[in-house]
Amino acid sequence: HCRTRCQGYTGTADWSWLPKIKAAAPDLPLMANGDIVTEEDVKAVFDLDVDGVMIGRGAIGNPWIFKQAKHYLTTGEKLDEPTFDERLDLCVEHLRAHVAFRGESRGVTSFRKFYTHYLKGMPGSKELRVRIMELFEVEPVVELLDAYRSGLLSPIPA
């Protein structure tokens, strides 16, 4: 990991160590990690002669990064950003998987931290998130997301 223990989750990963590590131990596989959040970041660390890339927190806000990075490494071209429907579809799929793992009540409430990432930049998403926070079961959340998708969600009165 290209961040020191003292840094924890703060500061910037220092990728300049990667070539130094590879030179010191050329026969050991070298995996890069830290501040890898775009397909350009993936290419940049591969250009430093690493053998692999691990993406952690960068995937939380952009679960499409794996597909985007693979395409970018293969073609040199960036994919279009995910559509509104793709974002909502993956949000529901992720929610259902999360609930299957954690149980309904705990899963629905612990999933709340992910809505900001899935809905970022979408019109009216703040009001939608406020409504979602009041729900404790999967199906009402899915119904609310479907209403949002269909344009049937009315804004919350101020």
C-alpha positions in Angstrom: 0.0 0.0 0.0 1.4 3.4 -1.0 0.3 5.1 2.2 2.1 4.9 5.5 0.6 3.4 8.6 0.6 6.9 10.3 -1.4 8.3 7.3 -4.2 5.8 7.8 -6.9 6.8 5.4 -5.7 10.4 5.1 -3.1 12.0 2.8 -2.1 10.9 -0.7 -0.7 7.6 -1.6 2.9 7.8 -2.8 3.2 5.7 -5.9 6.9 6.7 -6.4 7.8 3.8 -4.1 6.4 1.2 -6.6 9.4 1.2 -9.0 11.8 1.3 -6.1 10.2 -1.8 -4.6 10.1 -3.6 -8.0 13.8 -2.9 -8.5 14.7 -4.2 -5.0 12.6 -7.4 -5.4 12.1 -8.0 -9.1 11.0 -11.6 -8.7 8.2 -10.9 -6.2 4.8 -10.0 -7.5 4.0 -6.3 -6.8 0.5 -5.2 -6.3 -0.4 -1.5 -6.2 -3.1 0.0 -3.9 -4.0 3.4 -2.6 -5.8 6.3 -4.3 -6.8 4.2 -7.3 -10.1 5.7 -8.3 -10.2 6.1 -12.1 -9.2 4.0 -15.1 -6.3 6.5 -15.6 -5.0 5.7 -12.2 -5.1 2.0 -13.0 -3.0 2.6 -16.2 -0.7 4.9 -14.3 0.3 2.3 -11.7 0.6 -0.4 -14.3 3.0 1.9 -16.2 5.1 1.8 -13.0 5.8 -1.9 -13.7 3.5 -3.4 -11.1 2.1 -6.9 -11.6 -1.5 -6.1 -10.4 -3.8 -3.4 -9.0 -6.1 -3.6 -6.0 -9.0 -1.2 -5.9 -10.6 -0.6 -2.5 -12.4 2.5 -1.5 -12.3 3.7 -5.1 -14.9 1.0 -6.0 -17.3 2.2 -3.3 -18.2 5.4 -5.2 -17.6 3.8 -8.6 -18.3 0.1 -8.8 -18.0 0.4 -12.5 -14.3 1.1 -12.2 -13.3 -2.5 -12.9 -15.2 -2.6 -16.2 -13.9 0.9 -17.1 -10.3 0.1 -16.3 -10.3 -3.2 -18.3 -11.8 -1.4 -21.3 -9.3 1.5 -21.0 -6.3 -0.8 -20.7 -7.5 -2.8 -23.7 -8.5 0.0 -26.0 -7.1 3.3 -24.6 -10.6 4.7 -24.7 -12.8 5.7 -21.8 -16.3 4.2 -21.5 -19.3 6.5 -21.1 -20.4 7.1 -17.6 -23.1 4.7 -16.4 -26.7 5.7 -17.3 -29.3 6.7 -14.8 -31.0 3.3 -15.2 -27.7 1.4 -14.8 -26.9 3.2 -11.6 -30.3 2.5 -10.1 -30.3 -1.1 -11.3 -26.9 -1.8 -9.6 -28.1 0.1 -6.5 -31.1 -2.3 -6.2 -29.0 -5.3 -7.0 -26.4 -4.3 -4.4 -29.1 -3.6 -1.8 -30.7 -7.0 -2.3 -27.3 -8.8 -2.0 -26.5 -6.7 1.1 -29.8 -7.6 2.7 -29.4 -11.3 1.8 -26.1 -11.3 3.6 -27.0 -9.2 6.7 -30.8 -9.7 7.1 -33.5 -7.3 6.2 -33.6 -4.8 9.1 -29.8 -4.6 9.6 -29.1 -4.8 5.9 -31.4 -2.0 4.9 -30.1 0.4 7.6 -26.4 -0.4 7.0 -26.8 0.0 3.2 -27.8 3.7 3.7 -24.1 4.8 3.4 -24.1 3.6 -0.2 -27.0 5.7 -1.6 -25.0 8.9 -1.8 -22.5 7.2 -4.2 -25.2 5.6 -6.4 -27.3 8.8 -6.6 -24.5 11.4 -6.7 -25.4 14.2 -9.2 -28.9 12.9 -9.9 -31.6 15.6 -9.8 -33.7 15.4 -6.5 -31.4 12.8 -5.0 -31.1 14.6 -1.7 -34.9 14.5 -1.2 -34.8 10.8 -2.3 -32.1 9.9 0.3 -34.1 11.7 3.0 -37.1 9.5 2.2 -35.0 6.3 2.0 -33.6 6.9 5.5 -37.1 6.5 6.9 -37.5 3.0 5.5 -36.5 -0.3 7.2 -37.6 -2.9 4.6 -36.3 -3.7 1.1 -39.5 -3.5 -0.9 -40.5 0.0 0.1 -36.9 1.2 -0.8 -37.2 -0.6 -4.2 -40.6 0.9 -4.8 -39.3 4.4 -3.9 -36.3 4.0 -6.3 -38.7 2.8 -9.0 -40.9 5.8 -8.4 -37.9 8.0 -8.7 -36.9 6.3 -11.9 -40.3 6.8 -13.4 -40.5 10.4 -12.4 -43.4 9.8 -10.0 -41.5 10.9 -6.9 -42.6 14.4 -5.9 -40.2 16.6 -3.9 -40.5 16.8 -0.2 -42.2 20.1 0.9 -39.8 22.5 2.6 
